Amino acid sequence: MPEVLSSFDPRNDRLARDIRNQMARAFVNCLDPEDDLGPVNHVTGRLLPGHPENVYTDYVKDRLQRYLAAKLTITSHKITDNFYRALVLWDNELFFETHEVLETLWKESGGTAKLILQALIRAAGYYIHLGTGNQAGVEKMAARASAVLNKYRGEVPPFPGLDSLLDCLERRELVPPKLL
């Protein structure tokens, strides 16, 4: 189940939103194997010093561990395709970062591919909203994502966890499926 950091709420806390957004952007920009996580460390070093509260430092520590694990998988398996990189991020429960990577692909696509990517972004949004306790967002994202993914199931790029994802969205599962 996505970890709920009850006081870390990017929807209602400007610092939390800045930390999440800036860390995610920095991380997404260093997914290539030759890149290190220096930009992520720079962002956190700039944002945290005046805010040593556990809610922020716990979030940062959790994210850094997940970033390292995802980066190791991407590098060791030489994953260069951003779609499959997004699936690695998903499997590390980095749903906001998954959203960021898929959104880049979504902006460059058209037709059915655009609809499918938007549905996968909404699936990630389901777990983002679940983590912040936004029940209205949870319902909306799950319904929209599953409707499109079911409609265009045969056109979704192949990945092992598609059936599990659809099942979890339709049953509003709390525990995210592994996609790879």
C-alpha positions, 0 to 999 in steps of 0.5 A: 500500500502506498505509504501515507505520510499524514502530515506531508500533504502537497495539496495543502502545504506549499513546502511539501508541494515544492519538495515533491515537485522539485525532487521529482523533476530533478530525479526524472531528469537524471534517469539516464544510466550515466547520470547521478542523483546529484541534482536531487541532492541539490534540491533537497539540500536547498529546501530542507535546511530551514525545515528539519521537521520529521514530516519533510525529512521522512518524506525525503529519506523515503524518496531517496531510497526509492529513487536509488532502487529505481535508478539501480533497476533502470541502470542494471537492466539498461532500460532506455525506453521512457514508458518502461522506465515509468513502469519501474518507477511505478513498481517502486511506488513513485507514482508522482514521478511515474506521472511526470515521465508518462506526461512527457510521452503524453505531450508527444503522442496523439490518438489512441496512444495519447488516451492510453497514456492519459489513462496510465497517468490517471492510474498513477493519480489514483495512488497519489490521491490514495496516499493523501486521503483524497477519496473523491480523487481516488474514485475519479481517477480509478473510474476514468483510467479503467474505462479507457484501459479496458476500451483500448486494452489491445492497443496498450503497450505490452507489460506483465501487470496490465491485468493486475492493474485493471483488476486493482483499479476496478476493485479500488485496491489499496495495494498497487500491483507490480507492473513489471 
